[in-house]
Amino acid sequence: MFARRAIQVYLATVFLLVAWFGMQATHELGHIIHALISGGTVRKVELPLTGFSRTVADPNPHRLLVVIGGPVWGVMLPCATWRIAKRLRARREYLWRAFAGFCLLANGAYLGLGWIEGVGDAGDLLALGAPWWALMTMGLAGVVWGLWVLHGLGRLGDFGILGDRADAAAAIALTALVLLWTVPAIVFFAR
């Protein structure tokens, strides 16, 4: 029983790390896609181990399109991946589902609350003329959709997103993903 619970705690912890890094990567990929299709040039992409990611496009002829690309692709890619995993009846489809729900919650909260202080993409969208109520509405929709996607994966007492699963193989695979992200970041980008 203790070993099973330890695996559950570890799986939930390492999943949250992978979900955080993956959410930022898909979000920034959205900015990159929109910058490139709008004729902009991506100068820099920051995906730090701590803090928030950032994409710098210059020139950026269609700023509004580039800004909205992050939240749009940041939820579309994870949701599409989950739906593909579900259709293929992937053994660990629940991880893709949890990742999609996490990305919906994170991007929804980012837009839905970011307008209050005018930070990040929400601040940029406000500066470009987007009304606060549109950001709040998009944010609320993302959070509600995220909760709907996560519903049924498990009880909150069992770390919610992963339920009572004690999947050691998934924990090992997710640990490998964390290492693939962090080791190069430490070696090449540590300041």
C-alpha positions as CSV (number, residue, x, y, z in Angstrom):
1,M,0.0,0.0,0.0
2,F,2.8,2.5,0.9
3,A,4.7,1.7,-2.4
4,R,1.5,2.2,-4.4
5,R,0.9,5.6,-2.7
6,A,4.5,6.7,-3.2
7,I,4.2,5.9,-6.9
8,Q,1.0,7.9,-7.0
9,V,2.5,10.9,-5.3
10,Y,5.6,10.7,-7.5
11,L,3.5,10.3,-10.7
12,A,1.4,13.3,-9.8
13,T,4.5,15.4,-9.1
14,V,6.4,14.6,-12.2
15,F,3.2,14.9,-14.3
16,L,2.8,18.5,-13.1
17,L,6.4,19.3,-14.0
18,V,5.9,17.8,-17.5
19,A,2.5,19.5,-17.9
20,W,3.9,22.9,-16.9
21,F,6.9,22.6,-19.4
22,G,4.6,21.2,-22.1
23,M,2.0,23.8,-21.6
24,Q,4.6,26.6,-22.0
25,A,6.1,24.9,-25.1
26,T,2.8,24.5,-26.9
27,H,1.8,28.1,-26.0
28,E,5.0,29.5,-27.3
29,L,4.7,27.3,-30.4
30,G,1.4,29.1,-31.1
31,H,3.2,32.5,-31.0
32,I,5.9,31.1,-33.3
33,I,3.3,29.7,-35.8
34,H,1.4,33.0,-35.9
35,A,4.5,35.1,-36.2
36,L,5.8,33.1,-39.2
37,I,2.4,32.9,-41.0
38,S,2.0,36.7,-40.6
39,G,5.4,37.6,-42.0
40,G,7.1,38.2,-38.7
41,T,10.5,36.9,-37.6
42,V,11.0,35.0,-34.4
43,R,14.1,36.5,-32.7
44,K,14.0,34.7,-29.4
45,V,12.1,32.0,-27.5
46,E,12.6,31.6,-23.8
47,L,11.5,28.4,-22.0
48,P,13.0,28.8,-18.6
49,L,13.1,26.1,-15.9
50,T,11.5,28.6,-13.5
51,G,9.3,31.5,-14.4
52,F,7.3,32.1,-17.5
53,S,8.1,31.5,-21.2
54,R,8.3,34.2,-23.8
55,T,8.6,34.6,-27.5
56,V,10.0,37.7,-29.2
57,A,9.1,38.5,-32.8
58,D,10.7,41.4,-34.6
59,P,9.5,42.5,-37.1
60,N,6.0,41.7,-36.0
61,P,3.6,43.1,-38.5
62,H,0.5,41.6,-37.0
63,R,0.9,41.8,-33.2
64,L,-2.7,40.9,-32.3
65,L,-2.5,37.7,-34.4
66,V,0.8,36.7,-32.9
67,V,-0.3,37.3,-29.3
68,I,-3.5,35.3,-29.7
69,G,-1.6,32.4,-31.3
70,G,-0.2,31.4,-27.9
71,P,-3.4,30.7,-26.1
72,V,-5.2,29.3,-29.2
73,W,-2.5,26.7,-30.1
74,G,-1.7,26.3,-26.4
75,V,-5.1,24.6,-26.0
76,M,-5.7,23.2,-29.5
77,L,-2.5,21.1,-29.8
78,P,-3.0,19.4,-26.4
79,C,-6.7,18.8,-27.0
80,A,-6.0,17.4,-30.5
81,T,-3.3,15.1,-29.1
82,W,-5.7,13.8,-26.4
83,R,-8.4,13.2,-29.0
84,I,-6.0,11.3,-31.2
85,A,-4.8,9.2,-28.2
86,K,-8.4,8.5,-27.3
87,R,-9.3,7.5,-30.9
88,L,-6.2,5.2,-31.0
89,R,-7.2,3.8,-27.6
90,A,-3.7,4.6,-26.3
91,R,-2.9,2.7,-23.1
92,R,-2.0,6.0,-21.2
93,E,-4.7,8.1,-22.8
94,Y,-5.5,9.5,-19.3
95,L,-2.1,11.3,-19.3
96,W,-2.9,13.1,-22.6
97,R,-6.4,13.9,-21.2
98,A,-4.9,15.3,-18.0
99,F,-2.4,17.3,-20.1
100,A,-5.2,18.8,-22.2
101,G,-7.2,19.7,-19.1
102,F,-4.1,21.3,-17.5
103,C,-3.4,23.4,-20.6
104,L,-7.0,24.5,-20.8
105,L,-7.0,25.6,-17.1
106,A,-3.6,27.3,-17.4
107,N,-4.3,29.3,-20.6
108,G,-7.9,30.1,-19.4
109,A,-6.6,31.4,-16.1
110,Y,-3.8,33.3,-17.8
111,L,-6.3,35.2,-20.0
112,G,-9.2,35.3,-17.6
113,L,-7.2,36.8,-14.7
114,G,-4.3,38.4,-16.6
115,W,-6.4,41.3,-17.7
116,I,-6.8,42.5,-14.1
117,E,-3.1,43.4,-13.8
118,G,-2.5,43.7,-17.5
119,V,0.3,41.1,-17.5
120,G,1.7,38.9,-20.3
121,D,-0.5,38.1,-23.3
122,A,-3.6,39.5,-21.6
123,G,-1.8,42.9,-21.1
124,D,-0.7,42.8,-24.7
125,L,-4.2,42.0,-25.9
126,L,-5.6,44.9,-23.8
127,A,-3.0,47.3,-25.3
128,L,-4.0,46.2,-28.8
129,G,-7.6,47.0,-28.1
130,A,-9.1,43.7,-26.9
131,P,-11.9,44.4,-24.4
132,W,-11.4,43.1,-20.9
133,W,-14.7,41.3,-20.9
134,A,-13.6,39.2,-24.0
135,L,-10.5,38.1,-22.1
136,M,-12.5,37.2,-19.1
137,T,-15.0,35.3,-21.2
138,M,-12.3,33.4,-23.1
139,G,-10.6,32.7,-19.8
140,L,-13.8,31.4,-18.1
141,A,-14.5,29.2,-21.1
142,G,-11.0,27.7,-20.9
143,V,-11.3,27.0,-17.2
144,V,-14.7,25.5,-17.5
145,W,-13.7,23.4,-20.4
146,G,-10.5,22.3,-18.6
147,L,-12.5,21.2,-15.5
148,W,-14.9,19.3,-17.8
149,V,-11.9,17.5,-19.5
150,L,-10.4,16.6,-16.1
151,H,-13.7,15.5,-14.6
152,G,-13.8,11.7,-14.0
153,L,-10.0,11.3,-13.9
154,G,-10.0,10.9,-10.2
155,R,-10.9,12.3,-6.8
156,L,-9.1,15.3,-5.4
157,G,-7.9,13.2,-2.5
158,D,-6.1,11.0,-5.0
159,F,-4.3,14.0,-6.6
160,G,-7.3,14.6,-8.8
161,I,-5.8,14.5,-12.3
162,L,-4.4,11.0,-12.0
163,G,-6.9,9.3,-9.7
164,D,-5.8,6.2,-7.9
165,R,-3.4,5.1,-10.7
166,A,0.0,3.8,-9.6
167,D,1.6,3.6,-13.0
168,A,5.4,3.1,-12.5
169,A,6.1,2.9,-16.2
170,A,4.4,6.3,-16.8
171,A,6.3,7.8,-13.9
172,I,9.6,6.6,-15.4
173,A,8.6,7.9,-18.9
174,L,7.6,11.3,-17.4
175,T,10.9,11.5,-15.4
176,A,12.8,11.0,-18.7
177,L,10.8,13.9,-20.2
178,V,11.7,16.1,-17.3
179,L,15.4,15.2,-17.6
180,L,15.3,15.8,-21.4
181,W,14.0,19.3,-20.7
182,T,16.0,20.3,-17.6
183,V,19.5,18.8,-18.3
184,P,20.1,20.8,-21.6
185,A,18.6,23.9,-20.0
186,I,21.0,23.7,-17.1
187,V,24.0,22.9,-19.2
188,F,23.4,25.4,-22.0
189,F,21.3,28.2,-20.5
190,A,22.3,28.4,-16.8
191,R,23.3,31.9,-15.9
